[in-house]
Amino acid sequence: MPTTFHEIPRERPLTPLLDRANTPDELRRLGEAELEILADELRQYLLYTVGQTGGHFGAGLGVIELTVALHYVFDTPDDRLVWDVGHQAYPHKILTGRREQMGSLRQKDGIAAFPRRSESEYDTFGVGHSSTSISAALGMAIAARLQNSKRKAVAVIGDGAMTAGMAFEALNHASDVGANMLVILNDNDMSISKNVGGLSNYLAKIISSRTYSNMREGSKKILSHLPGAWEIARKVEEHAKGMLVPGTLFEELGWNYVGPIDGHDLPTLLATLRNMRDLDGPQFLHVVTKKGKGFAPAEADPIGYHAITKLEPINAPAAPKQTSGPKYSSVFGQWLCDMAATDPRLVGITPAMKEGSDLVAFSERYPERYFDVAIAEQHAVTLAAGMACDGAKPVVAIYSTFLQRAYDQLIHDVAVQHLDVLFAIDRAGLVGEDGPTHAGSFDIAYLRCIPGMLVMTPSDENELRRMLTTGHLFNGPAAVRYPRGSGPNAAIEPGLEPLEIGKGIVRRHGKKTALLVFGVQLAEALKVGEVLDATVVDMRFVKPLDEALVRQLAASHELLVTIEENSVMGGAGSAVSEFLAHAGILKPVLHLGLPDYYVEHAKPAQMLAECGLDAAGIEAAIRARLAMLSA
């Protein structure tokens, strides 16, 4: 069984076997008896590298043995291996030629935090959001059949991803088309089954064997000719398996279910995967693992060790503390509790982001009004719509990038019916090291086109609190989008006072140039305003736009500059230009925001500088435009 480590090594560990397994081809040259030692070395090396860079942690530790077994049994990359969710894939990266690049993980110009097709031929499908693997692997299996290829398709789904409806849609379709594919459920405390032991491991080997499969199919052919005989035999088989393995659901969906087996038992994994590799039709292997396996602190606290920050050198001087306010998510969490105390209609809904969206305190104080729907964003939104139909006031706490998955529900189920649902949209804008799959780059653009939608962009912590109140009291769908991390430490008013809807505020009066800011770039814009003697406006509302203020600014300034941490195309700046065009006002407008490409992972400050959304970039862009206008 795996060795348990108690601390993260600060020095690179000795890994003689791992040094001989830089690729799966080299791994497959090792003897099977060496693999358990290799797994220990891989686990220790993963601990070391993530300690150097920071990143997702617990899920990767839990799939060490599974990763080794998959690359040992299957002929990757010819056989397609799809990971879901992507933060399980750090061990996979180490074994697929990127061991020496792990020191650049999540850093600018380094390797990505998730599988990416452009990074390696072993990354067969790009992953950021969960629950995509079965659909993708099914597509690969169908493509192989159309090409008369014998290559295999394997989906590894885990860390809660099986709770999303998309996974079950794919399971249903795969059985309908009879695809030759393998789905591996990495069950790391999803409460699908009890802990397993030797008996279920033994049964898994039997059920997965070709002998068993041939006997089952042969019996089916014989008994199918006898009236009622096959149905009786099938029910007896289901009853026997149902007492020992929890596979009835998957069997009824048309999958050959095997498991559950111990995902840290390499010999069992290898034997079972070999047996299942060449079976025809949809195959489902249920593997039970422990998140954080082999690192004692992570085993004891899998949530706390889901990800870690990089370790600082022992003798490094303490970094100077920077003055900053509370995290925006913390401001939301406090507001939610405060508003719930005054309004019994308020309910909080999250798709598996209780800690990330700071709903812990609310869940403890108001457990009967707290709903974690698991990784099921579409359901979260329509659940809120149903609640709103009958008098509740739902608040859906959701990341910007994940709300994209529920866009149809947002329009069809909430907005068309003009229901009172407030969307607290966290991680708006660039999020840093997790990269473009997790960036909230498009929410202003995809929200402002929805009729009846109230869309707000706070510039600091106090503005966030007041906008949340405004959205909660609004009659209809409302959204407040706010970034990851901390604010500028604005004084937070303790009350629950709303804002006047659709009204911006001038924060600095200047000449010639007016900066219209939608969101947290206000602090950078104020710096530029001082240098250029420009007017700086906190627009606050994307929809409804403060048209009277825009008209006034256009009449008194030579250049309008819109600033947003959102896609320029279709964003808040576009709303300003659309209004000016509709009103017949001819005025030069400079739109600053996220460019028309995916901004790669880096530190948030690096990403903002690349996009020209820091003070230096804003100033340079304005000076260039002013020079063009004066030429």
Solvent accessible surface area in square Angstrom, and as a share of the most:
residue,aa,sasa,rsa
1,M,148,0.66
2,P,21,0.13
3,T,63,0.37
4,T,61,0.35
5,F,37,0.15
6,H,134,0.60
7,E,135,0.61
8,I,23,0.12
9,P,27,0.17
10,R,101,0.37
11,E,139,0.62
12,R,108,0.39
13,P,16,0.10
14,L,163,0.81
15,T,5,0.03
16,P,88,0.55
17,L,16,0.08
18,L,0,0.00
19,D,67,0.34
20,R,131,0.48
21,A,0,0.00
22,N,52,0.27
23,T,43,0.25
24,P,0,0.00
25,D,75,0.39
26,E,48,0.22
27,L,0,0.00
28,R,60,0.22
29,R,182,0.67
30,L,9,0.04
31,G,36,0.35
32,E,77,0.34
33,A,97,0.75
34,E,51,0.23
35,L,1,0.00
36,E,81,0.36
37,I,102,0.52
38,L,0,0.00
39,A,2,0.02
40,D,32,0.17
41,E,17,0.08
42,L,0,0.00
43,R,0,0.00
44,Q,51,0.23
45,Y,5,0.02
46,L,1,0.00
47,L,0,0.00
48,Y,36,0.14
49,T,5,0.03
50,V,0,0.00
51,G,0,0.00
52,Q,67,0.30
53,T,17,0.10
54,G,3,0.03
55,G,2,0.02
56,H,21,0.09
57,F,0,0.00
58,G,0,0.00
59,A,1,0.01
60,G,1,0.01
61,L,0,0.00
62,G,2,0.02
63,V,0,0.00
64,I,0,0.00
65,E,4,0.02
66,L,0,0.00
67,T,0,0.00
68,V,0,0.00
69,A,0,0.00
70,L,1,0.00
71,H,1,0.00
72,Y,32,0.12
73,V,11,0.06
74,F,5,0.02
75,D,78,0.40
76,T,4,0.02
77,P,35,0.22
78,D,76,0.40
79,D,11,0.06
80,R,69,0.25
81,L,7,0.03
82,V,1,0.00
83,W,5,0.02
84,D,0,0.00
85,V,11,0.06
86,G,0,0.00
87,H,22,0.10
88,Q,0,0.00
89,A,0,0.00
90,Y,1,0.00
91,P,0,0.00
92,H,0,0.00
93,K,0,0.00
94,I,0,0.00
95,L,0,0.00
96,T,5,0.03
97,G,45,0.44
98,R,7,0.03
99,R,16,0.06
100,E,117,0.52
101,Q,86,0.38
102,M,0,0.00
103,G,46,0.44
104,S,34,0.22
105,L,1,0.00
106,R,32,0.12
107,Q,76,0.34
108,K,90,0.38
109,D,139,0.72
110,G,18,0.18
111,I,7,0.03
112,A,5,0.04
113,A,2,0.02
114,F,11,0.05
115,P,6,0.04
116,R,60,0.22
117,R,164,0.60
118,S,103,0.66
119,E,48,0.21
120,S,17,0.11
121,E,126,0.56
122,Y,23,0.09
123,D,4,0.02
124,T,11,0.07
125,F,73,0.30
126,G,37,0.35
127,V,4,0.02
128,G,13,0.12
129,H,33,0.15
130,S,9,0.06
131,S,1,0.00
132,T,24,0.14
133,S,0,0.00
134,I,0,0.00
135,S,41,0.26
136,A,14,0.11
137,A,0,0.00
138,L,8,0.04
139,G,40,0.38
140,M,31,0.14
141,A,9,0.07
142,I,44,0.22
143,A,32,0.24
144,A,6,0.05
145,R,119,0.43
146,L,140,0.70
147,Q,109,0.49
148,N,138,0.71
149,S,36,0.23
150,K,178,0.75
151,R,46,0.17
152,K,56,0.24
153,A,3,0.02
154,V,2,0.01
155,A,0,0.00
156,V,0,0.00
157,I,0,0.00
158,G,0,0.00
159,D,26,0.14
160,G,15,0.14
161,A,0,0.00
162,M,6,0.02
163,T,59,0.34
164,A,4,0.03
165,G,42,0.41
166,M,63,0.28
167,A,1,0.00
168,F,71,0.30
169,E,121,0.54
170,A,5,0.04
171,L,0,0.00
172,N,89,0.46
173,H,85,0.38
174,A,0,0.00
175,S,34,0.22
176,D,116,0.60
177,V,42,0.24
178,G,33,0.32
179,A,2,0.02
180,N,80,0.41
181,M,8,0.04
182,L,8,0.04
183,V,0,0.00
184,I,0,0.00
185,L,0,0.00
186,N,1,0.00
187,D,4,0.02
188,N,10,0.05
189,D,129,0.67
190,M,37,0.16
191,S,101,0.65
192,I,61,0.31
193,S,34,0.22
194,K,179,0.76
195,N,141,0.72
196,V,38,0.22
197,G,39,0.38
198,G,57,0.55
199,L,111,0.55
200,S,13,0.09
201,N,18,0.09
202,Y,133,0.50
203,L,30,0.15
204,A,0,0.00
205,K,75,0.32
206,I,66,0.34
207,I,9,0.05
208,S,0,0.00
209,S,25,0.16
210,R,115,0.42
211,T,93,0.54
212,Y,48,0.18
213,S,27,0.18
214,N,85,0.44
215,M,127,0.57
216,R,64,0.23
217,E,78,0.35
218,G,30,0.29
219,S,47,0.30
220,K,85,0.36
221,K,141,0.60
222,I,120,0.61
223,L,46,0.23
224,S,67,0.43
225,H,152,0.68
226,L,94,0.47
227,P,137,0.86
228,G,44,0.43
229,A,24,0.19
230,W,45,0.16
231,E,70,0.32
232,I,116,0.59
233,A,32,0.25
234,R,66,0.24
235,K,115,0.49
236,V,96,0.55
237,E,35,0.16
238,E,45,0.20
239,H,122,0.55
240,A,42,0.33
241,K,24,0.10
242,G,40,0.39
243,M,129,0.57
244,L,82,0.41
245,V,4,0.02
246,P,52,0.33
247,G,3,0.03
248,T,64,0.37
249,L,98,0.49
250,F,6,0.03
251,E,37,0.17
252,E,106,0.48
253,L,44,0.22
254,G,42,0.41
255,W,3,0.01
256,N,34,0.17
257,Y,0,0.00
258,V,0,0.00
259,G,0,0.00
260,P,4,0.02
261,I,0,0.00
262,D,34,0.18
263,G,0,0.00
264,H,13,0.06
265,D,30,0.16
266,L,2,0.01
267,P,71,0.44
268,T,6,0.04
269,L,0,0.00
270,L,2,0.01
271,A,33,0.25
272,T,0,0.00
273,L,0,0.00
274,R,86,0.31
275,N,45,0.23
276,M,3,0.01
277,R,77,0.28
278,D,69,0.36
279,L,13,0.07
280,D,116,0.60
281,G,14,0.14
282,P,15,0.09
283,Q,9,0.04
284,F,0,0.00
285,L,0,0.00
286,H,0,0.00
287,V,0,0.00
288,V,26,0.15
289,T,8,0.05
290,K,92,0.39
291,K,30,0.13
292,G,0,0.00
293,K,39,0.17
294,G,0,0.00
295,F,5,0.02
296,A,28,0.22
297,P,40,0.25
298,A,0,0.00
299,E,39,0.17
300,A,90,0.70
301,D,65,0.34
302,P,43,0.27
303,I,114,0.58
304,G,46,0.44
305,Y,63,0.24
306,H,55,0.25
307,A,44,0.34
308,I,29,0.15
309,T,116,0.67
310,K,96,0.41
311,L,54,0.27
312,E,108,0.48
313,P,88,0.55
314,I,134,0.68
315,N,145,0.74
316,A,41,0.32
317,P,126,0.79
318,A,101,0.79
319,A,86,0.67
320,P,118,0.74
321,K,200,0.85
322,Q,161,0.72
323,T,122,0.71
324,S,60,0.39
325,G,10,0.09
326,P,58,0.37
327,K,119,0.51
328,Y,4,0.02
329,S,13,0.09
330,S,43,0.28
331,V,8,0.04
332,F,0,0.00
333,G,7,0.07
334,Q,97,0.43
335,W,0,0.00
336,L,0,0.00
337,C,3,0.02
338,D,37,0.19
339,M,10,0.04
340,A,3,0.02
341,A,68,0.53
342,T,89,0.52
343,D,13,0.07
344,P,109,0.68
345,R,121,0.44
346,L,0,0.00
347,V,16,0.09
348,G,0,0.00
349,I,0,0.00
350,T,0,0.00
351,P,4,0.03
352,A,39,0.30
353,M,54,0.24
354,K,59,0.25
355,E,85,0.38
356,G,22,0.21
357,S,1,0.01
358,D,44,0.23
359,L,1,0.00
360,V,53,0.31
361,A,46,0.36
362,F,0,0.00
363,S,14,0.09
364,E,127,0.57
365,R,130,0.48
366,Y,32,0.12
367,P,83,0.52
368,E,119,0.53
369,R,34,0.12
370,Y,35,0.13
371,F,72,0.30
372,D,67,0.35
373,V,25,0.14
374,A,32,0.25
375,I,29,0.15
376,A,11,0.09
377,E,6,0.03
378,Q,65,0.29
379,H,95,0.43
380,A,0,0.00
381,V,0,0.00
382,T,56,0.33
383,L,49,0.24
384,A,0,0.00
385,A,4,0.03
386,G,43,0.41
387,M,38,0.17
388,A,15,0.11
389,C,75,0.45
390,D,133,0.69
391,G,50,0.48
392,A,23,0.18
393,K,16,0.07
394,P,2,0.01
395,V,1,0.01
396,V,0,0.00
397,A,1,0.01
398,I,0,0.00
399,Y,20,0.08
400,S,0,0.00
401,T,2,0.01
402,F,21,0.09
403,L,0,0.00
404,Q,63,0.28
405,R,45,0.16
406,A,0,0.00
407,Y,63,0.24
408,D,95,0.49
409,Q,39,0.17
410,L,0,0.00
411,I,57,0.29
412,H,119,0.53
413,D,24,0.13
414,V,0,0.00
415,A,10,0.08
416,V,110,0.63
417,Q,96,0.43
418,H,86,0.38
419,L,21,0.11
420,D,40,0.21
421,V,2,0.01
422,L,5,0.02
423,F,0,0.00
424,A,0,0.00
425,I,0,0.00
426,D,1,0.01
427,R,45,0.16
428,A,3,0.02
429,G,0,0.00
430,L,12,0.06
431,V,5,0.03
432,G,0,0.00
433,E,27,0.12
434,D,23,0.12
435,G,1,0.01
436,P,30,0.19
437,T,57,0.33
438,H,27,0.12
439,A,6,0.05
440,G,0,0.00
441,S,14,0.09
442,F,80,0.34
443,D,0,0.00
444,I,0,0.00
445,A,24,0.19
446,Y,27,0.10
447,L,0,0.00
448,R,38,0.14
449,C,85,0.51
450,I,4,0.02
451,P,110,0.69
452,G,37,0.36
453,M,3,0.01
454,L,1,0.01
455,V,0,0.00
456,M,0,0.00
457,T,1,0.00
458,P,1,0.01
459,S,6,0.04
460,D,26,0.13
461,E,0,0.00
462,N,18,0.09
463,E,8,0.03
464,L,0,0.00
465,R,11,0.04
466,R,59,0.22
467,M,0,0.00
468,L,0,0.00
469,T,1,0.00
470,T,4,0.02
471,G,4,0.04
472,H,3,0.01
473,L,101,0.50
474,F,44,0.18
475,N,107,0.55
476,G,1,0.01
477,P,0,0.00
478,A,0,0.00
479,A,0,0.00
480,V,0,0.00
481,R,14,0.05
482,Y,2,0.01
483,P,21,0.13
484,R,103,0.37
485,G,29,0.27
486,S,54,0.35
487,G,7,0.07
488,P,76,0.48
489,N,76,0.39
490,A,29,0.22
491,A,91,0.71
492,I,67,0.34
493,E,80,0.36
494,P,123,0.77
495,G,38,0.37
496,L,44,0.22
497,E,108,0.48
498,P,52,0.33
499,L,12,0.06
500,E,117,0.52
501,I,69,0.35
502,G,8,0.07
503,K,84,0.36
504,G,16,0.16
505,I,64,0.33
506,V,37,0.21
507,R,93,0.34
508,R,48,0.17
509,H,150,0.67
510,G,22,0.21
511,K,142,0.60
512,K,126,0.54
513,T,4,0.02
514,A,0,0.00
515,L,0,0.00
516,L,0,0.00
517,V,0,0.00
518,F,1,0.00
519,G,5,0.05
520,V,39,0.22
521,Q,6,0.03
522,L,15,0.07
523,A,49,0.38
524,E,42,0.19
525,A,0,0.00
526,L,60,0.30
527,K,111,0.47
528,V,1,0.01
529,G,0,0.00
530,E,118,0.53
531,V,88,0.51
532,L,36,0.18
533,D,60,0.31
534,A,0,0.00
535,T,4,0.02
536,V,0,0.00
537,V,0,0.00
538,D,0,0.00
539,M,0,0.00
540,R,27,0.10
541,F,0,0.00
542,V,3,0.02
543,K,54,0.23
544,P,61,0.38
545,L,25,0.13
546,D,9,0.05
547,E,88,0.39
548,A,67,0.52
549,L,19,0.10
550,V,0,0.00
551,R,122,0.44
552,Q,111,0.50
553,L,4,0.02
554,A,3,0.02
555,A,92,0.72
556,S,73,0.47
557,H,17,0.08
558,E,99,0.45
559,L,0,0.00
560,L,0,0.00
561,V,0,0.00
562,T,0,0.00
563,I,0,0.00
564,E,1,0.01
565,E,12,0.05
566,N,0,0.00
567,S,14,0.09
568,V,41,0.23
569,M,128,0.57
570,G,32,0.31
571,G,0,0.00
572,A,0,0.00
573,G,0,0.00
574,S,23,0.15
575,A,11,0.09
576,V,0,0.00
577,S,37,0.24
578,E,93,0.42
579,F,20,0.08
580,L,7,0.03
581,A,79,0.61
582,H,168,0.75
583,A,35,0.27
584,G,62,0.59
585,I,40,0.20
586,L,174,0.87
587,K,53,0.22
588,P,54,0.34
589,V,30,0.17
590,L,15,0.08
591,H,54,0.24
592,L,22,0.11
593,G,7,0.07
594,L,5,0.03
595,P,41,0.26
596,D,117,0.61
597,Y,116,0.44
598,Y,149,0.57
599,V,9,0.05
600,E,81,0.36
601,H,8,0.03
602,A,2,0.02
603,K,105,0.44
604,P,60,0.38
605,A,76,0.59
606,Q,77,0.34
607,M,0,0.00
608,L,39,0.19
609,A,52,0.40
610,E,80,0.36
611,C,19,0.12
612,G,18,0.18
613,L,0,0.00
614,D,41,0.21
615,A,22,0.17
616,A,72,0.56
617,G,18,0.17
618,I,0,0.00
619,E,43,0.19
620,A,61,0.47
621,A,29,0.23
622,I,0,0.00
623,R,120,0.44
624,A,61,0.48
625,R,65,0.24
626,L,53,0.26
627,A,61,0.48
628,M,127,0.57
629,L,80,0.40
630,S,96,0.62
631,A,120,0.93
